[in-house]
Every structure is written in C-alpha cells, then in structure tokens.
Amino acid sequence: MTAATAKEQRGFESEVRQLLDLVINSLYSNREIFLRELVSNASDAADKLRFLALSDDSLYEGDADLAVDIDFDEKAGTVTVRDNGIGMSREEVIANLGTIAKSGTREFFGALSGDARKDSQLIGQFGVGFYAAFIVADRVTVTTRKAGEPAAHGVRWESDGKGEYSIETVERAQRGTEIVLHLKEDAKEFANGWRLRDISKRYSDHISIPVRMPKGGDEEGSEVVNQATAMWTRSKNELTDEEYREFYKHVSHDFGDPLRWVHSKVEGKLEYTTLFYLPAQAPFDLWDREAKHGVKLYVQRVFIMDDAEELLPRYLRFVRGIIDTSDLPLNVSREILQKNKALETIRAASVKKVLGLIEELAGSEDYPKFWQAFGRVLKEGVVEDFANKERIAKLLRFASTHDEQGEQPPLVGLDDYIGRMGDDQDAIYYIVSDSLATARNSPQLEGFRDRGIEVLLMHDPIDEWLVGHLTEYGGKPLKSVLQADLEPVAGADAEKAGEQADNGVLARIRSALGERVADVRASHRLTASPACLVSGGEQMSANLERMLRAAGQDVPESKRILEINLGHPMLRVLDTIEDGERFEHWATLLHEQSILAEGGRLDDPAGFVRRMNEVVLELAGQPG
C-alpha cells in the first residue's frame, strides 16, 4: 500500500471542533435541517458539473442525467444522500470537510453567547452545510470521486465528529459523492421512508434537479419526490411564501427567513427572470470585499457563476437570489460579461428592483433591523453609484440630536431632517466622529442645541467619505459643525461675543500656544464648554486625519483653530493670571482638553496629567 492510498488519521481544525460541538448541542431542536443542508450541497455539486461540462462534455462520463438520491436502512439505522455531481478530489475533501475556509470565523466565535437558542441563530447565519450531518449522526462516511478522474482516485472520509477523521484513497466507479449517516439512537426516526419523504418534499421542492427516493411498499425502483423544475421559472401565482422562504435558504445557506423578496419576469427585446432577497442578518464575511457573495447567474437555467460583480454592484453584496436569462451564450465568461450590453441592461434594471424593494421596506417596522445589518454597506452606494445617488441617499439613516431621551438616539432620514428644519435654516448640519458617544457629547453641538437646530451624529468609518460625496440633498447643502465659518449665533449675542473678544485674553492664548494652533478666536457656538477645535475652510477633519494615519497613509500635520468661550468661568480665571508660565499651563490645558473632547490623542499624555494635577492642587490651596 503506497502513501497515496494509505488510510490516514487527521485532526480537525480547532474551529471545526468548536463548530461541531455547537451544531450538535445548539441545533438539537431543529434536527431535520440536516437533510436540507445535504441536499442543497448535492444540488450545488450538480450545478458545478453542468457548468464545467459546457466546455468539457467528457466530464459527464456518459451520464448527463443529474439527480440526488436519498436512501435509508431502518435495520442498520442509516440514511444515505447520493449525488452524481462534480465530486471531490482528496485535497478538496481535506479542505472542505476538515477546515473552515471562511472569513469572519473569529468574529463568529466571539459573538457566541452560550445560550443555545441565540447561538442557533448565529450558527445559521454563519452556515454549517455538511456539518449539519452530525446533528443526527454519531458517525458519517463520505465516499467521493471528482468527475473526469480515474476510478482509482476515489476518496473515503469518515469521522465521529469528536476531533479526528480518517481519509483514504479507494476505488470508485461512480463520480459524485455519497454520504452515509449512521444515526444516533435518538435519531433513528429519520431512517423512515415516510419521514424522509415529508422532509424532502418540504425542503427540496424548489431544487431544479430530481430528488429521488425508493418507492413505498413492495414497489421496486425509485420515484421523484420534488417538482424538479427551477423554482423561479414557475408563476408567482402558484408559489407560496413558504416555498419562497425555502428557496432563500437554499441559495443563501442561511437558517433564518428573509425580510423581503421580489420576483419578476421580463419579456420583450430581452428575456430574463430575477428573484432577489433581502436577508434579515448580515453574514460574517460581509466586509470581505473579495468573498463570493450574493446573486447567482443562470443562463437558460444552467448555473454559470455566483461571484460576478457584473450582476449587482458591490454595495448590494448582501442581496441573495438569482438572475436567469436566455440572452447570453451558455459558455459566457467573465470577460464577455464585462462587455455585454444585454447584461448592462439587466444589471441596471436589477439595481432598480432591489432599491425599490429596500424603499418598500423603509416604510415598515423591519427597516431598523435591516439598517442595523446593512446600512454601512448601503452607504457605499452614494460613493459608487452616481446614477442612483439621490435614491440611495433617501434610504440613509443617522442618529441625530432630535430626540435624545434614551441611550440610543432614534435613527432619522434626510427627509425627516428637512421636514423639521426652521424657516431660517438653510443647511443640513452634521458632525462626524469615531463613536456615537464622542459625537453626541461634542462641545461643538452646544450652540446648535441651545437654538434648537438638529445635528446628524455620524460615527461610521465610511461617513467621512460619504459626506465628501453627498454634499447636498433635497436642495440643501450638508455642512459640518466643525467648520470654522459656521456661526449659528446671530444678532445681539454675536455683538456681545465680539466685544468680549477685545479684552486681550485671546491674543495672550494665541501667543502661549504659538505654532500648535492656526488661530485662536472667540466662539459663537460654545455655551457650556470653555474651548473647542474647529477646521478652517476646506481643511481635512481631525477624524479623517486619524483614520488615514491608522490606515498607514502619510498625512501632513495640520493646525486647527481653537475657539474660546469667553463667558466660561475658566476664561475669567485665566484672564487674571499674570505669571507667564502659569498662563501657558492653563492655555495648554485648554488646547489639550479640546483635543480629548473630539476623540483625539495627546502627544504628551503624561504632561497633561502633570499640568492638570498642578492646577487642581493650586485651586485647592495646596503646594504643588
């Protein structure tokens, strides 16, 4: 026996062992999904073979009738799921059954709570596929051969799901994969024809290839137990909501139900069918822009690909579903897709369909849930999709200062904001910070709150780029409260502030801080804080500077303007200090407090602590 054919014992990745333990213990109350997952995988294997056979017909090996067979043996306590799809090589078996090659794995395990009910939702969101077999089986045997490989290149994999698996090379005449589940004692109910037939009918009616089972009673042979037609080709009138939901679970490998879907058939110059779903939960690889996402492309009901950006733009990568058309060649390549005018038309119409579906959702109580999951991704559309920029902007939601009774401010749309604007307000005001708390507590908001002017509180990393591209909405410019030329105070208050500015303290602070600031001036926006920093003109915000530096960008140091609240008690104390060194300490503290208040980092934290302690001791009448 050679090394290539020897039976080898291998250990699962630690993540696989942890996932298996979770699957076995958390999904116990929903055990029958094992069959849905295995049949769904078998259907995918058939789709892949059909696509590859377009350019190499020999892969069919003389058998082009693709199907999934479900068999059982009550006496032996086994259930078998068999397909004649693409199959797997030895390397693919190790990669697919022994490891989890999925981004977001660490985040997934970090999000688990230990509560079986809650964790079962997360497991469904992450996707478990083949590992669902261990919900009902205490031993699983997989025998497979990749299409086009010799019979001697068959592979057998076996495990009890407790940490190790064996793998060996075997003789296998039939291409495709056979999975034998050796059922646990308390799962023997599944080795029953009626039970399996009921589950198969419920979970596989939407699958486009036949799912076969042995005929009942004394009859020999097998019969097809599903409709075996592409679900999306059927009329909407004959499809139930439950069938739509089950098809979503098939194409998404999500355990949960979708929030909404839209199914349409277009006839005329172009003929195509689309079925799009909005998920209720975000997958853990949502932020991996290189991961395969979303919508599957079919040509004449033959699966072609599922990771082409040409189908939908990246900012809609959370959408699941299918596009099926007769107006592309069956041997379509990615290069053809990039240049194809028909697909450009289908893509543009599909974007409109999806945005229409989100608009419909926006008027419902489910929208906050959708926004929580996918809002940050949707914001990318304002930057990436100029043609639909205004339409996407209408769907955006932000925290704001409108109603701050609770810990979490309510989310508001731009139309809501404009509807509440006063007659004398001509702009939409916003602040961008690194967290909601920092934005909400920013000193720059004091004057706006004092005069009842609403401010949008933006705190997602993408918001800096968003406002760089969304400069106006509904005829109203978007303005940052951090810009130095923004003066919400008017009339007598402004005149009073101007008079206070003449008392000389500003010039002394300016002299004390020197090159650390661009200027020092009286504030028209502060009511409770002694000072704040603002940006001048088109200057980059401090938050954007920090983000770029964190990303490794070389950002030149920029000086900002220190605004002083001349009516604050601290400034009255400062004005009485004649000693130059003490005055500089107080002025430096003002500057450093302003940096901290906007979420910045100090160059000399220890120096700040020392100066603060000296001032506290001085005011307490104690020697420093």
C-alpha positions as CSV (number, residue, x, y, z in Angstrom):
1,M,0.0,0.0,0.0
2,T,1.5,3.4,-1.1
3,A,1.5,6.6,0.9
4,A,-1.1,7.9,-1.6
5,T,-3.6,5.2,-0.8
6,A,-2.9,4.6,2.9
7,K,-5.6,5.3,5.4
8,E,-4.6,8.5,7.3
9,Q,-5.9,9.8,10.6
10,R,-6.0,13.6,10.8
11,G,-7.3,16.1,13.3
12,F,-10.0,18.8,12.6
13,E,-9.0,22.4,12.8
14,S,-9.8,23.8,16.3
15,E,-12.6,25.9,14.7
16,V,-14.2,22.9,13.2
17,R,-14.2,21.0,16.5
18,Q,-15.8,24.1,18.2
19,L,-18.4,24.4,15.4
20,L,-19.3,20.7,15.5
21,D,-19.8,21.0,19.3
22,L,-22.1,24.0,18.7
23,V,-24.0,22.3,15.9
24,I,-24.6,19.1,17.8
25,N,-25.8,21.0,21.0
26,S,-27.4,24.1,19.8
27,L,-29.4,22.8,16.8
28,Y,-30.9,19.8,18.5
29,S,-34.4,21.2,18.4
30,N,-34.2,21.7,14.6
31,R,-32.6,18.4,13.6
32,E,-34.4,17.8,10.3
33,I,-32.4,20.6,8.7
34,F,-29.5,18.1,8.2
35,L,-31.3,16.8,5.1
36,R,-31.9,20.3,3.7
37,E,-28.2,21.1,4.0
38,L,-27.0,17.9,2.4
39,V,-29.5,18.0,-0.5
40,S,-28.6,21.7,-1.1
41,N,-24.9,20.8,-1.2
42,A,-25.7,18.0,-3.7
43,S,-27.7,20.4,-5.9
44,D,-24.7,22.8,-5.9
45,A,-22.4,20.0,-6.9
46,A,-24.7,19.2,-9.9
47,D,-24.8,22.9,-10.9
48,K,-21.0,23.0,-10.9
49,L,-20.7,19.9,-13.0
50,R,-23.3,21.2,-15.5
51,F,-21.3,24.4,-15.9
52,L,-17.9,22.8,-16.3
53,A,-19.3,20.3,-18.8
54,L,-20.2,23.2,-21.1
55,S,-16.6,23.3,-22.1
56,D,-15.7,19.7,-21.5
57,D,-18.6,17.3,-22.2
58,S,-16.5,14.3,-21.2
59,L,-17.0,15.2,-17.5
60,Y,-20.4,13.7,-17.8
61,E,-18.8,10.3,-18.3
62,G,-21.7,9.2,-20.4
63,D,-24.3,10.1,-17.7
64,A,-25.8,13.6,-18.1
65,D,-29.0,12.9,-16.0
66,L,-28.2,14.7,-12.8
67,A,-30.1,13.8,-9.7
68,V,-29.9,13.4,-5.9
69,D,-30.9,10.0,-4.3
70,I,-32.0,9.7,-0.7
71,D,-32.0,6.1,0.7
72,F,-32.4,4.6,4.1
73,D,-32.0,1.4,6.0
74,E,-34.2,1.1,9.1
75,K,-32.5,-2.1,10.3
76,A,-29.0,-0.6,10.1
77,G,-30.1,2.8,11.2
78,T,-28.6,4.7,8.3
79,V,-29.6,7.5,5.9
80,T,-27.7,7.9,2.6
81,V,-27.6,11.0,0.4
82,R,-26.0,10.4,-3.0
83,D,-25.4,12.7,-6.0
84,N,-23.7,12.4,-9.4
85,G,-22.4,15.9,-9.4
86,I,-18.8,17.2,-9.6
87,G,-17.4,15.2,-6.7
88,M,-14.2,16.0,-4.8
89,S,-10.5,15.1,-5.0
90,R,-8.5,14.1,-1.9
91,E,-7.2,17.6,-1.5
92,E,-10.7,19.1,-1.8
93,V,-12.1,16.6,0.8
94,I,-9.5,17.8,3.3
95,A,-10.1,21.4,2.5
96,N,-13.9,21.2,2.5
97,L,-14.5,18.8,5.4
98,G,-11.6,19.3,7.7
99,T,-11.2,23.1,7.7
100,I,-13.4,26.2,7.7
101,A,-12.1,28.4,4.9
102,K,-14.4,31.3,5.7
103,S,-13.6,34.9,6.7
104,G,-15.3,36.2,9.8
105,T,-14.6,32.9,11.7
106,R,-13.1,34.7,14.6
107,E,-15.9,37.2,14.8
108,F,-18.4,34.4,14.7
109,F,-17.0,32.5,17.6
110,G,-16.5,35.8,19.5
111,A,-20.2,36.6,19.1
112,L,-21.4,33.3,20.6
113,S,-23.2,33.7,24.0
114,G,-23.5,30.2,25.3
115,D,-27.3,30.5,25.0
116,A,-28.3,27.6,22.7
117,R,-31.4,29.4,21.3
118,K,-29.5,32.6,20.5
119,D,-26.4,30.7,19.2
120,S,-28.5,28.6,16.9
121,Q,-29.4,31.8,15.0
122,L,-25.7,32.7,14.7
123,I,-24.8,29.3,13.5
124,G,-27.4,29.5,10.8
125,Q,-26.1,33.0,9.9
126,F,-22.6,31.6,9.6
127,G,-23.7,28.5,7.7
128,V,-22.7,24.9,8.5
129,G,-23.5,22.9,5.4
130,F,-22.1,19.4,5.6
131,Y,-21.5,19.6,9.4
132,A,-25.3,19.5,9.9
133,A,-25.0,15.8,9.4
134,F,-23.6,15.4,12.9
135,I,-26.9,16.7,14.4
136,V,-28.4,13.3,13.8
137,A,-25.4,11.0,13.2
138,D,-22.7,9.7,15.5
139,R,-20.6,8.6,12.5
140,V,-20.5,9.9,8.9
141,T,-18.9,8.2,6.0
142,V,-18.3,10.2,2.8
143,T,-17.2,8.4,-0.5
144,T,-16.5,10.6,-3.5
145,R,-14.7,10.9,-6.8
146,K,-14.2,14.0,-8.9
147,A,-15.6,14.0,-12.4
148,G,-13.0,13.3,-15.0
149,E,-10.6,11.5,-12.6
150,P,-9.9,7.7,-12.9
151,A,-11.9,5.3,-10.8
152,A,-8.8,4.6,-8.7
153,H,-8.9,8.2,-7.4
154,G,-11.9,7.8,-5.2
155,V,-11.7,9.1,-1.7
156,R,-13.3,7.8,1.6
157,W,-13.6,10.1,4.6
158,E,-15.0,9.1,7.9
159,S,-15.5,10.7,11.3
160,D,-17.5,10.5,14.6
161,G,-17.3,14.4,14.8
162,K,-15.3,14.3,18.0
163,G,-11.9,15.7,16.9
164,E,-10.5,13.4,14.2
165,Y,-11.3,12.0,10.8
166,S,-9.8,9.3,8.6
167,I,-9.2,9.6,4.9
168,E,-8.1,7.1,2.3
169,T,-7.9,6.6,-1.4
170,V,-10.4,4.0,-2.7
171,E,-11.7,2.6,-6.0
172,R,-15.0,4.3,-7.0
173,A,-16.6,3.8,-10.4
174,Q,-19.3,6.4,-10.0
175,R,-18.4,10.1,-10.0
176,G,-20.0,12.4,-7.4
177,T,-20.5,12.0,-3.6
178,E,-22.2,9.5,-1.3
179,I,-22.8,10.5,2.4
180,V,-23.9,7.7,4.8
181,L,-25.2,8.9,8.1
182,H,-25.0,6.3,10.9
183,L,-27.8,7.7,13.1
184,K,-27.7,8.2,16.8
185,E,-30.1,6.1,18.9
186,D,-32.4,9.1,19.5
187,A,-32.4,10.0,15.8
188,K,-33.5,6.6,14.3
189,E,-36.8,8.1,13.4
190,F,-35.1,9.6,10.3
191,A,-34.5,6.1,8.9
192,N,-38.1,6.0,7.8
193,G,-39.4,6.4,4.3
194,W,-42.5,8.5,5.2
195,R,-40.5,10.8,7.5
196,L,-37.7,11.4,4.9
197,R,-40.2,11.9,2.1
198,D,-42.1,14.6,4.1
199,I,-38.8,16.5,4.9
200,S,-37.6,16.1,1.3
201,K,-40.8,17.5,-0.1
202,R,-40.7,20.4,2.2
203,Y,-37.1,21.3,1.8
204,S,-36.3,20.4,-1.8
205,D,-39.3,21.2,-4.0
206,H,-37.5,24.3,-5.3
207,I,-34.4,22.4,-6.5
208,S,-34.1,22.1,-10.3
209,I,-32.8,18.5,-10.4
210,P,-34.8,15.4,-9.4
211,V,-34.6,14.3,-5.8
212,R,-35.4,10.6,-5.8
213,M,-36.4,8.1,-3.1
214,P,-37.3,4.4,-3.1
215,K,-41.0,3.7,-3.9
216,G,-43.1,2.8,-0.9
217,G,-44.5,-0.6,0.0
218,D,-43.5,-3.6,-2.2
219,E,-42.8,-1.5,-5.3
220,E,-39.3,-1.6,-6.6
221,G,-37.3,1.3,-8.1
222,S,-37.3,5.0,-7.1
223,E,-39.6,8.0,-7.7
224,V,-39.0,11.7,-7.9
225,V,-40.3,13.4,-4.7
226,N,-39.9,17.1,-5.7
227,Q,-41.1,19.2,-8.7
228,A,-37.6,19.1,-10.2
229,T,-38.0,22.4,-12.0
230,A,-36.2,25.6,-11.4
231,M,-38.4,27.3,-8.8
232,W,-38.0,30.8,-10.3
233,T,-39.5,29.6,-13.7
234,R,-42.8,29.0,-12.1
235,S,-45.5,31.6,-12.0
236,K,-45.7,33.8,-8.9
237,N,-49.3,32.9,-8.5
238,E,-48.6,29.2,-7.9
239,L,-45.7,29.8,-5.4
240,T,-46.4,30.1,-1.7
241,D,-44.5,32.3,0.8
242,E,-43.1,29.1,2.4
243,E,-41.7,28.0,-1.0
244,Y,-40.0,31.4,-1.4
245,R,-38.5,31.2,2.0
246,E,-37.2,27.7,1.5
247,F,-35.6,28.7,-1.8
248,Y,-33.9,31.6,0.0
249,K,-32.4,29.1,2.5
250,H,-31.1,27.1,-0.4
251,V,-29.4,29.9,-2.3
252,S,-28.1,31.7,0.9
253,H,-27.4,28.7,3.2
254,D,-29.0,30.9,5.9
255,F,-31.2,29.2,8.5
256,G,-33.4,32.3,9.0
257,D,-36.1,33.8,6.9
258,P,-35.5,36.7,4.6
259,L,-37.0,40.2,5.3
260,R,-38.4,40.7,1.8
261,W,-38.2,39.4,-1.8
262,V,-39.1,40.4,-5.3
263,H,-39.7,38.0,-8.2
264,S,-40.1,39.3,-11.7
265,K,-40.1,38.1,-15.3
266,V,-39.2,40.4,-18.2
267,E,-40.2,39.6,-21.8
268,G,-39.6,41.5,-25.0
269,K,-36.3,42.5,-26.5
270,L,-34.6,41.0,-23.6
271,E,-36.0,38.0,-21.7
272,Y,-34.8,37.3,-18.2
273,T,-36.1,36.4,-14.7
274,T,-34.9,37.8,-11.4
275,L,-35.6,36.7,-7.8
276,F,-33.9,38.9,-5.2
277,Y,-34.0,38.5,-1.4
278,L,-33.1,40.9,1.4
279,P,-31.7,38.9,4.3
280,A,-32.6,39.6,7.9
281,Q,-29.0,39.1,9.2
282,A,-25.6,40.0,7.9
283,P,-23.2,37.2,7.0
284,F,-19.9,37.2,8.9
285,D,-17.9,37.8,5.7
286,L,-20.0,40.9,4.7
287,W,-16.9,43.2,5.0
288,D,-14.6,40.9,3.0
289,R,-15.0,42.5,-0.5
290,E,-13.1,39.6,-2.1
291,A,-15.5,37.0,-0.7
292,K,-18.1,35.4,-3.0
293,H,-21.4,37.0,-2.4
294,G,-24.9,37.2,-3.4
295,V,-26.6,36.6,-6.7
296,K,-26.2,33.6,-8.9
297,L,-26.2,33.9,-12.7
298,Y,-28.1,31.2,-14.7
299,V,-28.2,31.1,-18.5
300,Q,-31.2,29.0,-19.8
301,R,-31.5,27.6,-16.2
302,V,-27.8,26.4,-16.3
303,F,-25.8,27.8,-13.3
304,I,-22.9,29.9,-14.6
305,M,-21.4,31.8,-11.6
306,D,-22.2,33.4,-8.3
307,D,-19.4,35.9,-7.6
308,A,-19.5,38.3,-10.6
309,E,-19.6,42.0,-9.7
310,E,-21.3,42.5,-13.1
311,L,-24.6,41.1,-11.8
312,L,-25.0,43.7,-9.0
313,P,-22.7,46.4,-7.6
314,R,-20.6,45.7,-4.5
315,Y,-22.7,47.9,-2.3
316,L,-25.6,45.5,-2.8
317,R,-23.5,42.4,-2.0
318,F,-25.8,41.5,0.8
319,V,-28.6,40.7,-1.7
320,R,-29.2,37.0,-2.4
321,G,-31.1,35.4,-5.3
322,I,-30.8,34.6,-9.0
323,I,-30.7,36.1,-12.4
324,D,-31.7,33.8,-15.3
325,T,-31.5,34.9,-18.9
326,S,-31.7,33.4,-22.4
327,D,-29.8,36.4,-23.9
328,L,-26.3,35.3,-23.0
329,P,-24.3,32.5,-24.5
330,L,-24.0,29.3,-22.4
331,N,-20.2,29.5,-22.5
332,V,-20.3,33.0,-21.1
333,S,-17.0,34.1,-19.5
334,R,-16.2,36.9,-17.1
335,E,-14.6,38.8,-20.0
336,I,-17.8,38.5,-22.0
337,L,-19.9,39.6,-19.0
338,Q,-17.8,42.8,-18.7
339,K,-18.5,43.8,-22.3
340,N,-22.0,42.5,-22.7
341,K,-24.7,45.2,-23.4
342,A,-27.6,42.8,-22.5
343,L,-26.1,42.3,-19.1
344,E,-25.6,46.0,-18.6
345,T,-29.3,46.5,-19.2
346,I,-30.2,43.6,-16.8
347,R,-27.9,44.9,-14.2
348,A,-29.3,48.4,-14.3
349,A,-32.9,47.1,-14.1
350,S,-31.9,44.7,-11.2
351,V,-30.4,47.6,-9.2
352,K,-33.7,49.5,-9.6
353,K,-35.6,46.4,-8.5
354,V,-33.5,46.0,-5.4
355,L,-33.6,49.7,-4.5
356,G,-37.4,49.6,-4.9
357,L,-37.6,46.6,-2.6
358,I,-35.5,48.5,0.0
359,E,-37.7,51.6,-0.4
360,E,-40.7,49.4,0.3
361,L,-39.0,48.0,3.4
362,A,-38.1,51.6,4.5
363,G,-41.7,52.3,5.3
364,S,-42.1,49.3,7.6
365,E,-41.1,48.4,11.1
366,D,-38.5,46.0,9.8
367,Y,-36.3,48.8,8.4
368,P,-34.3,49.5,11.6
369,K,-33.3,45.8,11.7
370,F,-32.3,45.9,8.0
371,W,-30.4,49.2,8.6
372,Q,-28.5,47.8,11.6
373,A,-27.3,44.9,9.5
374,F,-26.6,46.5,6.1
375,G,-26.8,50.3,6.5
376,R,-23.0,50.8,6.4
377,V,-22.8,48.8,3.2
378,L,-25.6,50.7,1.6
379,K,-23.7,53.9,2.3
380,E,-21.0,52.8,-0.1
381,G,-23.6,53.2,-2.9
382,V,-23.6,57.0,-2.5
383,V,-19.9,56.9,-3.4
384,E,-20.0,54.1,-6.0
385,D,-23.3,54.6,-7.9
386,F,-23.7,58.2,-9.1
387,A,-26.8,57.3,-11.2
388,N,-28.7,56.3,-8.1
389,K,-27.0,58.6,-5.6
390,E,-30.2,60.6,-4.7
391,R,-32.3,57.5,-4.4
392,I,-29.8,55.8,-2.1
393,A,-29.4,59.0,0.0
394,K,-33.1,58.9,0.6
395,L,-32.7,55.5,2.3
396,L,-29.9,56.6,4.6
397,R,-30.5,56.7,8.3
398,F,-28.5,58.6,11.0
399,A,-28.6,59.2,14.7
400,S,-29.3,62.9,15.5
401,T,-29.9,65.4,18.3
402,H,-33.6,65.5,17.5
403,D,-34.8,63.3,20.4
404,E,-32.1,62.4,23.0
405,Q,-34.2,61.0,25.8
406,G,-32.9,57.4,25.6
407,E,-29.3,56.0,25.5
408,Q,-29.7,55.4,21.7
409,P,-30.9,58.4,19.7
410,P,-33.6,57.4,17.1
411,L,-32.4,57.0,13.5
412,V,-33.7,59.6,11.1
413,G,-33.7,60.0,7.4
414,L,-32.6,63.1,5.5
415,D,-36.3,63.8,4.5
416,D,-37.2,63.7,8.2
417,Y,-34.5,66.2,9.0
418,I,-35.5,68.6,6.3
419,G,-39.2,68.4,7.4
420,R,-38.2,69.6,10.9
421,M,-35.9,72.5,9.7
422,G,-36.8,76.0,10.7
423,D,-37.7,78.6,8.1
424,D,-34.4,80.4,8.7
425,Q,-32.2,77.3,8.4
426,D,-30.7,76.8,5.0
427,A,-28.4,73.7,5.6
428,I,-28.3,70.2,6.9
429,Y,-25.8,70.1,9.8
430,Y,-23.8,67.1,10.8
431,I,-20.8,66.0,12.9
432,V,-18.5,63.0,12.1
433,S,-16.7,61.4,14.9
434,D,-15.2,58.0,15.8
435,S,-18.1,57.0,18.1
436,L,-21.6,57.9,18.8
437,A,-20.7,59.0,22.4
438,T,-18.0,61.3,21.1
439,A,-20.2,62.8,18.5
440,R,-23.2,63.2,20.9
441,N,-21.1,64.9,23.6
442,S,-19.1,67.1,21.3
443,P,-18.7,70.7,22.6
444,Q,-19.3,72.0,19.0
445,L,-23.0,71.0,19.4
446,E,-23.8,73.2,22.3
447,G,-24.8,76.3,20.3
448,F,-26.9,74.2,18.0
449,R,-28.8,72.5,20.9
450,D,-29.2,75.9,22.6
451,R,-31.1,77.2,19.5
452,G,-33.0,74.0,18.7
453,I,-31.0,73.2,15.5
454,E,-30.9,69.5,14.8
455,V,-27.5,67.9,14.0
456,L,-26.9,64.5,12.4
457,L,-24.5,62.3,14.5
458,M,-22.3,60.3,12.1
459,H,-19.9,57.8,13.6
460,D,-19.3,55.0,11.0
461,P,-15.9,54.9,9.4
462,I,-17.4,55.3,6.0
463,D,-19.2,58.5,6.9
464,E,-16.1,60.7,6.2
465,W,-16.2,59.5,2.6
466,L,-19.9,59.7,2.5
467,V,-20.1,63.4,3.2
468,G,-17.3,64.0,0.8
469,H,-19.6,62.8,-2.0
470,L,-23.0,63.7,-0.6
471,T,-22.6,67.5,-0.4
472,E,-26.3,68.3,-0.8
473,Y,-29.7,66.7,-0.6
474,G,-33.1,68.0,-1.5
475,G,-31.6,71.3,-2.5
476,K,-30.0,71.7,1.0
477,P,-26.2,71.7,1.4
478,L,-24.7,69.4,4.0
479,K,-22.4,71.4,6.4
480,S,-20.1,70.1,9.2
481,V,-20.5,71.8,12.5
482,L,-16.7,71.6,12.8
483,Q,-16.1,74.2,10.0
484,A,-14.8,77.5,11.4
485,D,-17.0,79.7,9.3
486,L,-20.2,78.2,10.8
487,E,-21.8,80.7,13.2
488,P,-25.3,79.7,14.4
489,V,-25.3,82.7,16.8
490,A,-26.7,85.9,15.4
491,G,-27.7,89.5,16.4
492,A,-27.1,90.8,19.9
493,D,-25.3,87.7,21.1
494,A,-22.8,87.9,18.3
495,E,-22.1,91.6,19.1
496,K,-21.6,90.7,22.8
497,A,-19.2,88.0,21.9
498,G,-17.3,90.4,19.6
499,E,-17.0,92.9,22.4
500,Q,-15.6,90.2,24.8
501,A,-13.0,89.3,22.1
502,D,-11.4,92.7,22.6
503,N,-10.2,92.1,26.2
504,G,-6.8,90.8,25.1
505,V,-7.0,87.2,26.5
506,L,-7.3,85.7,23.0
507,A,-4.1,87.4,22.0
508,R,-2.3,86.0,25.1
509,I,-3.6,82.4,24.4
510,R,-2.5,82.7,20.8
511,S,0.9,83.8,21.9
512,A,1.2,81.0,24.6
513,L,0.2,78.2,22.1
514,G,2.2,79.5,19.2
515,E,2.6,77.1,16.3
516,R,0.3,74.5,17.9
517,V,-2.8,76.1,16.5
518,A,-3.7,78.0,13.4
519,D,-5.5,80.7,15.3
520,V,-7.4,81.5,18.5
521,R,-10.8,83.2,18.3
522,A,-14.0,83.8,20.2
523,S,-16.6,81.1,19.8
524,H,-20.1,81.7,18.5
525,R,-21.0,78.1,19.2
526,L,-20.0,77.2,22.7
527,T,-22.4,77.6,25.7
528,A,-21.1,75.2,28.4
529,S,-17.5,74.2,27.4
530,P,-14.5,76.5,27.7
531,A,-13.0,75.7,24.2
532,C,-13.1,73.5,21.1
533,L,-11.1,72.9,18.0
534,V,-12.6,73.6,14.5
535,S,-11.3,73.2,11.0
536,G,-10.9,76.1,8.6
537,G,-12.3,76.3,5.1
538,E,-11.7,73.1,3.1
539,Q,-9.3,71.6,5.8
540,M,-9.5,67.9,6.4
541,S,-11.2,67.0,9.6
542,A,-9.2,65.7,12.6
543,N,-11.2,62.4,12.5
544,L,-10.3,61.8,8.8
545,E,-6.7,62.5,9.6
546,R,-6.7,59.9,12.3
547,M,-8.4,57.3,10.1
548,L,-5.9,57.8,7.3
549,R,-3.0,57.6,9.7
550,A,-4.4,54.4,11.2
551,A,-4.6,53.0,7.6
552,G,-0.9,53.7,7.1
553,Q,-1.4,56.9,5.0
554,D,1.2,59.7,5.2
555,V,-0.9,62.6,6.3
556,P,0.7,66.0,6.7
557,E,0.2,67.6,10.1
558,S,-2.4,70.3,10.0
559,K,-3.0,73.1,12.5
560,R,-6.5,73.8,13.6
561,I,-8.4,76.8,15.1
562,L,-9.0,77.0,18.8
563,E,-12.3,78.6,19.6
564,I,-12.7,80.1,23.1
565,N,-15.9,80.5,25.1
566,L,-15.2,83.9,26.7
567,G,-18.1,83.7,29.0
568,H,-16.8,80.5,30.7
569,P,-15.6,80.8,34.3
570,M,-12.3,79.1,33.4
571,L,-11.6,82.0,31.0
572,R,-12.3,84.6,33.7
573,V,-9.8,82.8,35.9
574,L,-7.3,82.7,33.0
575,D,-7.6,86.4,32.4
576,T,-6.5,87.1,36.0
577,I,-3.2,85.1,35.7
578,E,-0.3,87.4,35.2
579,D,2.6,84.9,35.5
580,G,3.6,83.8,32.0
581,E,4.4,80.2,32.8
582,R,1.2,79.6,34.7
583,F,-0.8,81.2,31.9
584,E,0.9,78.9,29.4
585,H,0.0,75.9,31.5
586,W,-3.7,76.9,31.6
587,A,-3.7,77.7,27.9
588,T,-2.1,74.3,27.1
589,L,-4.7,72.6,29.2
590,L,-7.5,74.3,27.2
591,H,-6.0,73.1,24.0
592,E,-5.4,69.5,25.3
593,Q,-9.0,69.3,26.7
594,S,-10.3,70.3,23.2
595,I,-8.3,67.5,21.6
596,L,-9.6,64.9,24.0
597,A,-13.2,66.1,23.7
598,E,-13.2,65.4,20.0
599,G,-11.7,61.9,20.5
600,G,-8.1,62.8,19.7
601,R,-4.9,61.6,21.2
602,L,-2.4,63.8,23.0
603,D,1.3,63.8,22.0
604,D,2.2,64.1,25.7
605,P,-0.4,62.4,28.0
606,A,1.9,62.4,31.0
607,G,2.5,66.1,30.6
608,F,-1.3,66.7,30.5
609,V,-1.7,64.7,33.7
610,R,1.1,66.7,35.4
611,R,-0.3,70.1,34.4
612,M,-3.9,69.0,35.5
613,N,-2.6,67.9,38.9
614,E,-0.7,71.2,39.4
615,V,-3.8,73.2,38.6
616,V,-6.0,71.1,40.9
617,L,-3.6,71.4,43.8
618,E,-3.3,75.2,43.2
619,L,-7.0,75.7,43.3
620,A,-7.2,73.6,46.4
621,G,-4.6,75.8,48.1
622,Q,-2.1,73.0,48.3
623,P,1.6,73.4,47.3
624,G,2.5,71.6,44.0
